[in-house]
């Protein structure tokens, strides 16, 4: 096994440079939604850096950016789009770490390593959109029908890529995939540990719930006569913990992250409430039982209130995905070599592109700590020493696998 001599200063410089695309002036945060002007500019910048590294840059019809080594190679990467108010490291860390490892390997005559930045991992249009289509889990035609909350269609948005677009990259040219990421949770930071070797990625399901009550005057409608759609939506939200009590574990999570009331006026009893309900767990059977509990609750609220309560899938289900044992072994050995006694094996509570690629090739993931466990927020951060440790573990694992 030959080592890959990464350059931490060059890595950190590129990581900070990427933040400039959509960066918030008053914080380290970033607004770089998929296929916006800032996102496309960042992809152009990345393609330039890839070419400078001696790799072939290619942007496919989805906006996925590849840096291709010659012949069969190990693929490293993540995504570079962000949440509406995102952190500077979520996804971007994995892309720039991949670039540095691939560049250093090329310079040293090491194993062939390729790079990828997937598009729309954060779900402006769907979720993991770029990797879902590339992995064959979602057709391009179906993706083109996806619509963002601002009404922009995916087909319309990707048309902005123009003549940058080339052919799709054949997944068969890659021997495996490694993704480096911030943990996005508090475990490593609170334990004072430097590295997490991911054992598996949780599954996720999500529905859009619609409650149809009766729109009415807010001043003249007595409380006992109201069919307030928001009150029923709130009843559903507050009843979920009790319905889940004998099903979930401390690692199970559920979220209502978006709600819209109609007509949305302060003097009108809302006649309709629409909200997203998402739940995640590492166990597929538990996801089934959580879903059954949700559907039972919706039926009960409808029956008790006399109002219509319906649900519809927001996207395709994502099944729990274990990481490849050989990848875990390489990352564990690398973690012990770089940060002896300061790493752990752990599941990922967040979704990642690696879960889509697991059906195509062996995949593995490595985490670095998130300060305070904060992510999807401008306050997201990780110490630079931990970022460099993660880079060194990724390089060590890539050398072992290469």
Order of alpha helices (4+ residues) and beta strands (2+ residues): alpha-alpha-beta-beta-beta-alpha-beta-alpha-alpha-alpha-beta-alpha-beta-beta-beta-alpha-beta-beta-beta-beta-alpha-beta-beta-alpha-beta-alpha-beta-alpha
